[in-house]
Amino acid sequence: MDRDEIALEMGVFIPVGNGGWITSTKSPQTPSTYQFNRQVTVLAEKLGFDFVLSMAKWRGYGGPSQHWDQTLESLTTMCGLAEATTRIGVWGTVHTMIFHPAVVAKMAAVIDQISGGRFGLNLVAGSNPYDQGQMGLWRDLDHAGRYRLAEEWITVAKRLWTEERVNHAGEFYTLEDCVSAPKPRRMPPIICAGASDRGFRFTVENCSGGFFIGSDSDDFVNTGLRAKKMAAELNRPDFKTYALFMIIPGETDQDAQRRVDLYVEGADIVALNAQSFEYSADRSFKQNTSANMFVRQGSAASPFMSVPVRGAPRTIGRKLADLVRRAKLNGVIAVMPDFIDDLHIIGTDVVAALAGEGIITTACKMTQSEAAL
């Protein structure tokens, strides 16, 4: 091996919304049931993935595919999955506009007990006016205001996890002699996908890691390096970066490309237009990098959030290894069309290909251990 080995965490963004992560009528129409997500998570644990993550989504986009018209609530889903597993991390998502931090502080402490310390939290400072507005919970704050709220939110939550009694008088929250017990046994890993300048700073200053999506290889690399640069400037050497990849395997590169072409052919234009409309209705969407990404996806009529990493397992392993090294990634969060068959290929053949490139994962170690039996 002429290159240093790199340890890489691997997670799965489980499909708690129907249709998974591809907005198409011709992609696998994964069900948004707890039973299916339990099956996916148990398989991910068996394969050696480090964690599963679930999104928080309250309203779908309709269209022929009825994309995300049915979704599981994130924290209750992870609570169940914590009981169904023994090793894998279970990370849930919270919109800071919807949940009071004292409520989540208590919920997190309970899931911490159920999971034996495997719970993690993904914070979302925004979303779109329709998703949360349908419940009367959307706060029409500007971009900076949303992150002021998120900063106050996480400050309160961390104090409740570490202090016996909390008094707080802030811009958004007031706590008077607030008690939250029990405490989690450790501070949970906290991530955020904020990608604007303000979002990046919030994430590096307040979270243990950040995750992002790239429009192409250069975008992945530039964003990863930008996060590491800011972490160094803010003296956060332990800050982790995770990239979200749509991975589409095939027996050959041509087989994988045929799958991509099929999903593009079935792109649900109605759902994509609804997605673009909802995110563009946010008066701050021009400052919101994630909102811009969703609007661009709709305008391009693409069923994918970013360009898929596709090919035979060795091709995928080579491409991912190159991006991990160049972007200095600590982890990969995988989504895929088929969360059973494709997940099995990624957790065996692709991680073996990564190992051949010097990228070592827990999944690879488990695969090697099984092969030795």
TIPAVEX-361696 format. One record per residue (C-alpha): residue in three letters; z, y, x. Coordinates in steps of 0.2 Angstrom, whole numbers, plus 5000, padded with zeros to 4 digits. Example, Ala and Ser with C-alpha at 12.3 -4.5 7.8 and 13.67 -1.06 7.14 Angstrom:
R; Ala; 5039; 4978; 5062
R; Ser; 5036; 4995; 5068
//
This chain:
R; Met; 5000; 5000; 5000
R; Asp; 4994; 5016; 5008
R; Arg; 5003; 5027; 4995
R; Asp; 5021; 5029; 4991
R; Glu; 5027; 5020; 4975
R; Ile; 5032; 5031; 4960
R; Ala; 5044; 5025; 4947
R; Leu; 5038; 5030; 4930
R; Glu; 5046; 5030; 4913
R; Met; 5036; 5024; 4898
R; Gly; 5039; 5028; 4880
R; Val; 5030; 5025; 4863
R; Phe; 5028; 5038; 4850
R; Ile; 5030; 5027; 4835
R; Pro; 5019; 5029; 4820
R; Val; 5032; 5035; 4807
R; Gly; 5018; 5044; 4797
R; Asn; 5004; 5033; 4789
R; Gly; 4988; 5032; 4799
R; Gly; 4997; 5034; 4815
R; Trp; 4990; 5047; 4828
R; Ile; 4971; 5046; 4823
R; Thr; 4965; 5057; 4809
R; Ser; 4951; 5045; 4804
R; Thr; 4946; 5033; 4789
R; Lys; 4940; 5020; 4802
R; Ser; 4955; 5019; 4813
R; Pro; 4969; 5006; 4810
R; Gln; 4978; 5013; 4795
R; Thr; 4996; 5009; 4801
R; Pro; 5009; 5009; 4787
R; Ser; 5023; 5022; 4787
R; Thr; 5037; 5009; 4783
R; Tyr; 5053; 5006; 4792
R; Gln; 5049; 4987; 4793
R; Phe; 5033; 4991; 4803
R; Asn; 5041; 5003; 4815
R; Arg; 5055; 4991; 4818
R; Gln; 5042; 4978; 4823
R; Val; 5034; 4990; 4835
R; Thr; 5050; 4995; 4842
R; Val; 5056; 4978; 4845
R; Leu; 5040; 4973; 4853
R; Ala; 5041; 4989; 4864
R; Glu; 5059; 4984; 4869
R; Lys; 5053; 4966; 4873
R; Leu; 5038; 4973; 4884
R; Gly; 5050; 4984; 4894
R; Phe; 5046; 5001; 4888
R; Asp; 5060; 5014; 4891
R; Phe; 5061; 5023; 4875
R; Val; 5053; 5025; 4858
R; Leu; 5052; 5043; 4850
R; Ser; 5048; 5047; 4832
R; Met; 5042; 5064; 4825
R; Ala; 5049; 5074; 4811
R; Lys; 5036; 5078; 4797
R; Trp; 5038; 5084; 4780
R; Arg; 5021; 5086; 4772
R; Gly; 5004; 5077; 4775
R; Tyr; 4986; 5083; 4775
R; Gly; 4978; 5073; 4762
R; Gly; 4960; 5069; 4763
R; Pro; 4952; 5052; 4761
R; Ser; 4964; 5044; 4774
R; Gln; 4979; 5053; 4766
R; His; 4984; 5057; 4784
R; Trp; 5003; 5058; 4785
R; Asp; 5006; 5059; 4766
R; Gln; 5020; 5047; 4769
R; Thr; 5032; 5049; 4783
R; Leu; 5049; 5042; 4788
R; Glu; 5063; 5054; 4791
R; Ser; 5066; 5054; 4810
R; Leu; 5085; 5053; 4813
R; Thr; 5088; 5040; 4799
R; Thr; 5074; 5029; 4806
R; Met; 5081; 5030; 4824
R; Cys; 5098; 5025; 4817
R; Gly; 5091; 5009; 4810
R; Leu; 5081; 5006; 4826
R; Ala; 5097; 5008; 4836
R; Glu; 5105; 4994; 4826
R; Ala; 5089; 4983; 4828
R; Thr; 5088; 4984; 4847
R; Thr; 5099; 4982; 4862
R; Arg; 5091; 4991; 4877
R; Ile; 5077; 5003; 4873
R; Gly; 5081; 5022; 4871
R; Val; 5079; 5028; 4853
R; Trp; 5074; 5047; 4852
R; Gly; 5074; 5057; 4836
R; Thr; 5066; 5074; 4832
R; Val; 5075; 5089; 4824
R; His; 5067; 5105; 4818
R; Thr; 5080; 5118; 4822
R; Met; 5075; 5128; 4807
R; Ile; 5080; 5114; 4795
R; Phe; 5096; 5106; 4802
R; His; 5112; 5116; 4806
R; Pro; 5117; 5111; 4824
R; Ala; 5135; 5106; 4818
R; Val; 5127; 5093; 4806
R; Val; 5116; 5086; 4820
R; Ala; 5130; 5086; 4832
R; Lys; 5140; 5074; 4821
R; Met; 5124; 5063; 4817
R; Ala; 5120; 5062; 4835
R; Ala; 5138; 5056; 4839
R; Val; 5137; 5042; 4826
R; Ile; 5120; 5036; 4832
R; Asp; 5127; 5037; 4850
R; Gln; 5140; 5024; 4844
R; Ile; 5127; 5013; 4835
R; Ser; 5115; 5013; 4850
R; Gly; 5128; 5011; 4864
R; Gly; 5123; 5028; 4872
R; Arg; 5104; 5026; 4870
R; Phe; 5101; 5041; 4858
R; Gly; 5090; 5055; 4863
R; Leu; 5084; 5071; 4854
R; Asn; 5068; 5080; 4853
R; Leu; 5069; 5098; 4848
R; Val; 5055; 5108; 4838
R; Ala; 5057; 5126; 4837
R; Gly; 5043; 5129; 4824
R; Ser; 5030; 5119; 4815
R; Asn; 5020; 5127; 4801
R; Pro; 5024; 5138; 4786
R; Tyr; 5019; 5124; 4774
R; Asp; 5028; 5109; 4781
R; Gln; 5045; 5117; 4780
R; Gly; 5041; 5131; 4768
R; Gln; 5038; 5119; 4754
R; Met; 5057; 5116; 4754
R; Gly; 5062; 5135; 4756
R; Leu; 5068; 5132; 4774
R; Trp; 5054; 5141; 4784
R; Arg; 5061; 5156; 4793
R; Asp; 5047; 5169; 4796
R; Leu; 5052; 5173; 4814
R; Asp; 5041; 5179; 4827
R; His; 5038; 5167; 4842
R; Ala; 5052; 5174; 4853
R; Gly; 5064; 5174; 4838
R; Arg; 5061; 5155; 4835
R; Tyr; 5066; 5152; 4853
R; Arg; 5081; 5163; 4851
R; Leu; 5086; 5152; 4837
R; Ala; 5083; 5136; 4846
R; Glu; 5093; 5143; 4861
R; Glu; 5108; 5147; 4850
R; Trp; 5106; 5130; 4841
R; Ile; 5107; 5120; 4857
R; Thr; 5121; 5130; 4864
R; Val; 5131; 5127; 4848
R; Ala; 5127; 5108; 4848
R; Lys; 5132; 5106; 4867
R; Arg; 5148; 5115; 4864
R; Leu; 5152; 5104; 4849
R; Trp; 5149; 5089; 4860
R; Thr; 5160; 5095; 4874
R; Glu; 5174; 5106; 4867
R; Glu; 5188; 5102; 4855
R; Arg; 5186; 5118; 4844
R; Val; 5172; 5130; 4844
R; Asn; 5171; 5148; 4838
R; His; 5154; 5156; 4838
R; Ala; 5147; 5172; 4831
R; Gly; 5129; 5173; 4835
R; Glu; 5112; 5180; 4827
R; Phe; 5109; 5164; 4817
R; Tyr; 5125; 5154; 4816
R; Thr; 5144; 5157; 4814
R; Leu; 5157; 5144; 4817
R; Glu; 5175; 5147; 4814
R; Asp; 5187; 5135; 4823
R; Cys; 5174; 5121; 4821
R; Val; 5179; 5104; 4825
R; Ser; 5166; 5090; 4828
R; Ala; 5173; 5072; 4832
R; Pro; 5169; 5060; 4838
R; Lys; 5160; 5065; 4853
R; Pro; 5145; 5056; 4861
R; Arg; 5149; 5046; 4876
R; Arg; 5137; 5057; 4886
R; Met; 5126; 5072; 4884
R; Pro; 5110; 5064; 4876
R; Pro; 5093; 5067; 4884
R; Ile; 5085; 5082; 4876
R; Ile; 5067; 5086; 4877
R; Cys; 5055; 5099; 4869
R; Ala; 5036; 5101; 4868
R; Gly; 5037; 5120; 4870
R; Ala; 5021; 5124; 4880
R; Ser; 5020; 5143; 4878
R; Asp; 5028; 5154; 4892
R; Arg; 5043; 5157; 4881
R; Gly; 5043; 5138; 4876
R; Phe; 5042; 5132; 4893
R; Arg; 5057; 5143; 4899
R; Phe; 5067; 5137; 4884
R; Thr; 5063; 5119; 4888
R; Val; 5067; 5120; 4907
R; Glu; 5083; 5130; 4904
R; Asn; 5090; 5120; 4890
R; Cys; 5083; 5103; 4890
R; Ser; 5083; 5088; 4902
R; Gly; 5064; 5086; 4900
R; Gly; 5048; 5092; 4892
R; Phe; 5033; 5083; 4886
R; Phe; 5015; 5090; 4883
R; Ile; 4998; 5086; 4878
R; Gly; 4982; 5091; 4888
R; Ser; 4965; 5095; 4882
R; Asp; 4958; 5086; 4897
R; Ser; 4963; 5080; 4914
R; Asp; 4964; 5097; 4922
R; Asp; 4975; 5103; 4908
R; Phe; 4987; 5089; 4910
R; Val; 4988; 5092; 4929
R; Asn; 4990; 5111; 4927
R; Thr; 5003; 5109; 4914
R; Gly; 5013; 5096; 4923
R; Leu; 5013; 5107; 4939
R; Arg; 5017; 5122; 4930
R; Ala; 5033; 5114; 4923
R; Lys; 5038; 5108; 4940
R; Lys; 5036; 5125; 4947
R; Met; 5047; 5133; 4934
R; Ala; 5060; 5120; 4936
R; Ala; 5061; 5123; 4954
R; Glu; 5062; 5142; 4951
R; Leu; 5076; 5139; 4939
R; Asn; 5085; 5127; 4951
R; Arg; 5083; 5112; 4939
R; Pro; 5078; 5098; 4951
R; Asp; 5082; 5084; 4939
R; Phe; 5071; 5091; 4925
R; Lys; 5058; 5078; 4919
R; Thr; 5040; 5080; 4913
R; Tyr; 5032; 5068; 4901
R; Ala; 5014; 5068; 4895
R; Leu; 5008; 5061; 4879
R; Phe; 4992; 5051; 4880
R; Met; 4981; 5042; 4867
R; Ile; 4977; 5026; 4875
R; Ile; 4962; 5016; 4868
R; Pro; 4960; 4999; 4878
R; Gly; 4945; 4987; 4877
R; Glu; 4940; 4971; 4885
R; Thr; 4927; 4982; 4895
R; Asp; 4925; 5001; 4896
R; Gln; 4910; 4999; 4884
R; Asp; 4921; 4990; 4871
R; Ala; 4934; 5004; 4872
R; Gln; 4920; 5018; 4870
R; Arg; 4914; 5009; 4855
R; Arg; 4931; 5010; 4847
R; Val; 4932; 5029; 4851
R; Asp; 4914; 5031; 4843
R; Leu; 4920; 5022; 4827
R; Tyr; 4935; 5033; 4825
R; Val; 4925; 5049; 4828
R; Glu; 4912; 5043; 4815
R; Gly; 4926; 5042; 4802
R; Ala; 4935; 5058; 4806
R; Asp; 4944; 5064; 4791
R; Ile; 4937; 5082; 4789
R; Val; 4947; 5086; 4774
R; Ala; 4963; 5082; 4782
R; Leu; 4958; 5091; 4798
R; Asn; 4954; 5106; 4789
R; Ala; 4970; 5106; 4780
R; Gln; 4979; 5104; 4796
R; Ser; 4970; 5119; 4804
R; Phe; 4973; 5130; 4788
R; Glu; 4992; 5126; 4788
R; Tyr; 4995; 5130; 4807
R; Ser; 4984; 5145; 4807
R; Ala; 4994; 5152; 4792
R; Asp; 5008; 5155; 4804
R; Arg; 5008; 5173; 4809
R; Ser; 5013; 5168; 4827
R; Phe; 5001; 5154; 4829
R; Lys; 4992; 5163; 4843
R; Gln; 5007; 5163; 4854
R; Asn; 5011; 5145; 4849
R; Thr; 5002; 5133; 4861
R; Ser; 5005; 5118; 4850
R; Ala; 4999; 5126; 4834
R; Asn; 4983; 5132; 4843
R; Met; 4980; 5114; 4848
R; Phe; 4981; 5108; 4830
R; Val; 4970; 5122; 4824
R; Arg; 4957; 5118; 4838
R; Gln; 4958; 5100; 4834
R; Gly; 4953; 5104; 4816
R; Ser; 4939; 5116; 4821
R; Ala; 4932; 5103; 4832
R; Ala; 4933; 5090; 4819
R; Ser; 4941; 5078; 4831
R; Pro; 4952; 5064; 4825
R; Phe; 4961; 5065; 4842
R; Met; 4974; 5077; 4848
R; Ser; 4968; 5076; 4865
R; Val; 4954; 5067; 4874
R; Pro; 4959; 5048; 4874
R; Val; 4961; 5038; 4890
R; Arg; 4950; 5023; 4886
R; Gly; 4943; 5009; 4895
R; Ala; 4947; 4991; 4901
R; Pro; 4965; 4990; 4907
R; Arg; 4961; 4992; 4925
R; Thr; 4951; 5008; 4921
R; Ile; 4966; 5015; 4911
R; Gly; 4978; 5010; 4924
R; Arg; 4968; 5019; 4937
R; Lys; 4965; 5035; 4927
R; Leu; 4984; 5036; 4922
R; Ala; 4989; 5033; 4940
R; Asp; 4978; 5047; 4946
R; Leu; 4986; 5059; 4932
R; Val; 5004; 5054; 4936
R; Arg; 5002; 5058; 4954
R; Arg; 4992; 5074; 4952
R; Ala; 5003; 5081; 4938
R; Lys; 5019; 5074; 4946
R; Leu; 5024; 5066; 4930
R; Asn; 5041; 5057; 4927
R; Gly; 5035; 5048; 4912
R; Val; 5021; 5043; 4900
R; Ile; 5023; 5043; 4881
R; Ala; 5009; 5032; 4874
R; Val; 5001; 5032; 4857
R; Met; 4987; 5020; 4852
R; Pro; 4976; 5015; 4837
R; Asp; 4984; 4998; 4835
R; Phe; 5003; 4998; 4838
R; Ile; 5004; 4979; 4839
R; Asp; 4989; 4972; 4849
R; Asp; 4985; 4988; 4859
R; Leu; 5004; 4990; 4863
R; His; 5004; 4972; 4870
R; Ile; 4989; 4976; 4881
R; Ile; 4997; 4992; 4887
R; Gly; 5014; 4984; 4890
R; Thr; 5006; 4970; 4901
R; Asp; 4988; 4972; 4907
R; Val; 4989; 4991; 4909
R; Val; 5006; 4992; 4917
R; Ala; 5000; 4978; 4929
R; Ala; 4985; 4989; 4934
R; Leu; 4997; 5004; 4936
R; Ala; 5008; 4993; 4948
R; Gly; 4992; 4990; 4958
R; Glu; 4990; 5009; 4960
R; Gly; 5008; 5010; 4966
R; Ile; 5015; 5016; 4949
R; Ile; 5030; 5006; 4945
R; Thr; 5038; 5004; 4927
R; Thr; 5052; 4994; 4919
R; Ala; 5038; 4986; 4909
R; Cys; 5029; 4980; 4925
R; Lys; 5045; 4973; 4932
R; Met; 5048; 4963; 4916
R; Thr; 5030; 4957; 4916
R; Gln; 5031; 4951; 4934
R; Ser; 5048; 4943; 4930
R; Glu; 5040; 4933; 4915
R; Ala; 5025; 4928; 4926
R; Ala; 5037; 4921; 4939
R; Leu; 5045; 4909; 4926
//
